[in-house]
Amino acid sequence: MGGAGLPFGLMFVALLAIMVLLAVYVVVPWMRSETRRREYLTDPRHESLVYEVPEGRDPAAIVAALRNDGLEAIEVLRSGRQRVVISCHSGREQVRTHARAVIAREADLNLEGDRASPQDVTFVDE
């Protein structure tokens, strides 16, 4: 009677061990690479563009659209405002034009997942 729970206990321990190994070998390295990317892009010595996300727009949708189009971008919170930092490997003006087009054309979701009203895309340094 007492041995019926033993297989379930062993399965629970095995599942727990798999979850711990998954965290150690997948999640931790991914978090470290994201931290390095964030530090690199927010470093003042690195050339980048900063786009302040208008109220009600989804910064994750903007970052996803930029990454899908081949640009390296992250979202950051600075001075209580959501901002998207975009890497400028190929020159600031060339990336500015490309990023402006992507944000205006593909990143038009608001926080509820609906289409947001079109707005002019201006960067912090403009």
C-alpha positions in Angstrom: 0.0 0.0 0.0 2.8 2.5 0.8 4.8 1.6 -2.4 2.1 2.8 -4.8 3.3 6.5 -4.6 7.0 5.6 -5.2 6.8 5.7 -9.0 5.1 9.0 -8.9 7.6 10.4 -6.5 10.5 9.2 -8.7 8.8 10.8 -11.8 8.5 14.0 -9.8 12.1 14.0 -8.9 13.2 13.2 -12.4 11.0 16.0 -13.8 12.4 18.4 -11.3 16.0 17.4 -12.2 15.2 17.9 -15.9 13.8 21.4 -15.2 16.9 22.3 -13.2 19.2 21.1 -16.0 17.2 23.0 -18.5 17.5 26.2 -16.5 21.2 25.7 -16.0 22.1 24.9 -19.6 19.5 27.0 -21.6 18.0 29.8 -19.6 21.1 31.0 -17.8 23.3 31.3 -20.9 20.4 33.1 -22.7 20.0 35.5 -19.9 23.8 36.2 -19.9 23.8 36.9 -23.6 20.8 39.3 -23.3 22.6 41.1 -20.4 25.7 41.5 -22.6 23.6 42.7 -25.5 21.9 45.3 -23.3 25.2 46.5 -21.8 26.7 46.8 -25.3 23.8 48.7 -26.8 23.4 51.1 -23.9 27.1 51.8 -23.7 27.5 55.5 -24.5 30.6 54.7 -26.6 28.5 52.6 -29.0 26.8 54.4 -31.8 23.0 53.9 -31.5 19.6 55.5 -32.1 17.1 56.0 -29.3 13.4 56.0 -30.1 11.0 57.1 -27.3 7.9 55.0 -27.5 4.7 57.0 -27.6 2.2 56.5 -24.8 0.0 53.5 -25.5 2.3 51.8 -28.1 3.9 48.4 -27.4 7.7 48.6 -27.2 8.0 44.8 -27.5 6.2 45.0 -30.9 8.6 47.7 -32.0 11.7 45.7 -31.0 10.3 42.5 -32.6 9.6 44.4 -35.9 13.1 45.8 -35.9 14.8 42.5 -35.1 12.7 40.7 -37.8 14.0 43.3 -40.3 17.6 42.6 -39.3 18.3 45.5 -36.9 19.6 44.9 -33.4 17.4 46.6 -30.8 16.4 46.4 -27.2 13.8 48.1 -25.0 15.0 50.1 -22.0 13.3 52.2 -19.3 15.0 55.6 -18.9 13.6 58.4 -16.7 10.3 56.6 -16.5 9.9 56.5 -20.3 9.9 53.4 -22.5 12.7 53.7 -25.1 14.0 51.5 -27.9 17.8 51.5 -28.5 18.8 50.5 -32.0 22.4 49.6 -32.9 24.0 51.5 -35.7 26.7 49.2 -37.1 26.4 50.5 -40.7 26.1 54.2 -39.9 23.6 56.3 -38.0 21.9 57.9 -41.0 21.5 54.7 -42.9 20.0 52.9 -39.9 17.8 55.9 -39.1 16.1 55.7 -42.4 15.7 52.0 -42.3 14.5 52.0 -38.6 12.0 54.8 -39.3 10.5 52.9 -42.1 10.2 49.7 -40.1 8.7 51.4 -37.1 6.2 53.3 -39.2 5.2 50.3 -41.4 5.5 47.2 -39.2 5.4 48.2 -35.6 2.0 49.7 -35.3 0.4 47.7 -32.4 -0.8 49.3 -29.2 -0.7 47.7 -25.8 -4.0 45.9 -26.4 -2.8 44.4 -29.7 -4.9 46.7 -31.9 -3.6 48.9 -34.7 -2.3 52.2 -33.2 -3.0 55.5 -34.9 -0.2 56.4 -37.3 2.4 58.8 -35.9 5.6 60.5 -37.1 8.6 58.5 -36.1 11.2 60.8 -34.5 14.3 59.8 -32.6 15.6 61.4 -29.4 18.5 63.1 -31.1 16.3 64.9 -33.7 
